[in-house]
C-alpha cells in the first residue's frame, strides 16, 4: 500500500447522549514523520457498571497501542539483529518466529496499559460515587483488588510497516480489509466468547494469551490490499450482516477519494466522519461509534470502478430485499381484505381497492428491482468477458 492516508474519529452514541452516559469509545492514528510506517487503533470501554472508568481505559489503551506500535515500527526498520542474526522485520515473515514477536509486542502493550491505568488511579483514586456504581466490585476495589477491571476496554489495532500489515484484537468490533477488486475480508480470528453484549477485555487475566492477531504480507498473496478499517461494535451492530458493514466501508473509501486536496485530505475526511457519525449512530446501533483506517490513495483511485460496481450491486440487492419483505408482510392482509370484499359492503370493497392499488404498485416495484439486478449482473458478466 503506497501513498497512505490514515484517519480516525469517535462520536458519542445517540442513546448515550439521551441517557447522559459518557462516550466510552476512543480512536487514534499515527504516521511516522518520514512516512515509513503507520498505525491505527480503536477501543470500546465496557458498558458494565462495574467498569466505572472504562472511558479512561479505552483512551489509555489507544494511546499505549499507538506508542507501542511506533516503537515496534522503528525497531522493524532498524538494522539491528538478534542473537541469531535475524532482523525483527524478517521475523514477521517466519511463521515459527512471528508468533513470538507478536507475543512480545502484546505483552509490552498490556503491561504499559496496566501501568497507565494504575498511574491514573494513583493520581485520582476511585470516588465514593464510583465505588457506589461499582456494585459487586466495590469491596474488591476498596481492598485494592482487580482494579484494572474498572478500566476495562476492548482494543483493535493495526500497523503497516515494510510489507507487513500487523493486526491485533482483544474483544469485539471488527477489522475489515479491502482489496483492489473491492472484495472484503476480516482476517483477525474471531473469539466465540464475544457475543451480544458479552466481550473479552484487555483487563482479563488471560488477555496476553487470548489476544488475537493476523499478519498480512503485501509483497505476496496480499499485494492487492488497498485499505484497512477498524470499527467498534457500534459500527458492527448497525448492520444485519457483514455485507452491509463492508458496503459501508466501501462507500467511506469512495468518499475519501472524492477529496482531491492531498494536503488536507486527512483533516477534511475526519471532519466528514465527525459530521456524519452522530446520525449514523442515531439511525443504527445508538451506541458510541469509532472508526480508524489506513488507505492507499493511488490504489483506491485506480479501483473506483470496481468499488462503484459492488456498491451498486449491494444497494440494488438491499432495496430488493426490503421490497420483498414488505410485500410478504402485506400478502396476508391483502388476502383477508379480498375475501371480505367479495361479499362485503361497498366500504369493504373500497378498502380493498385502495389496499390492492398499493399492493400491486409494490409488486411492480419489486419486479422492476429484480429485473434491474439481473440486468446489472448480465452487464457485469459481459464486461468481464470483454476484458
Secondary structure, DSSP 8 states (H G I E B T S, - for coil): --SEEEEEEEE--HHHHHHT----EEEEEEE-TTSSEEEEEEEEB---TT-TTHHHHHHHHHHHHHHHHHHHHHHHHS----TTS--HHHHTT-HHHHHHHHHHHHHHHHHHHHHHHHHHHHHS---HHHHHHTGGGHHHHHTT-SGGGGG-B-EEEEEEETTEEEEEEESS-EEEEEETTS-EE--S---TT-BTTB---TTSTTHHHH-EEEEEETTTTTTTEEEEEEE-HHHHTTSSSHHHHHHHHHHHHHHHHT---TTTHHHHHHHHHHHHHHHHHHHTT-S-EEEEEEEEHHHHHHTHHHHHHHHHHHHHHHHHHHHHHHHHHHHHHHHHHHHHHHSS-HHHHHHHHHHHHHHHHHHHHHHHHHHHHHHHHHHHHHHHHH-
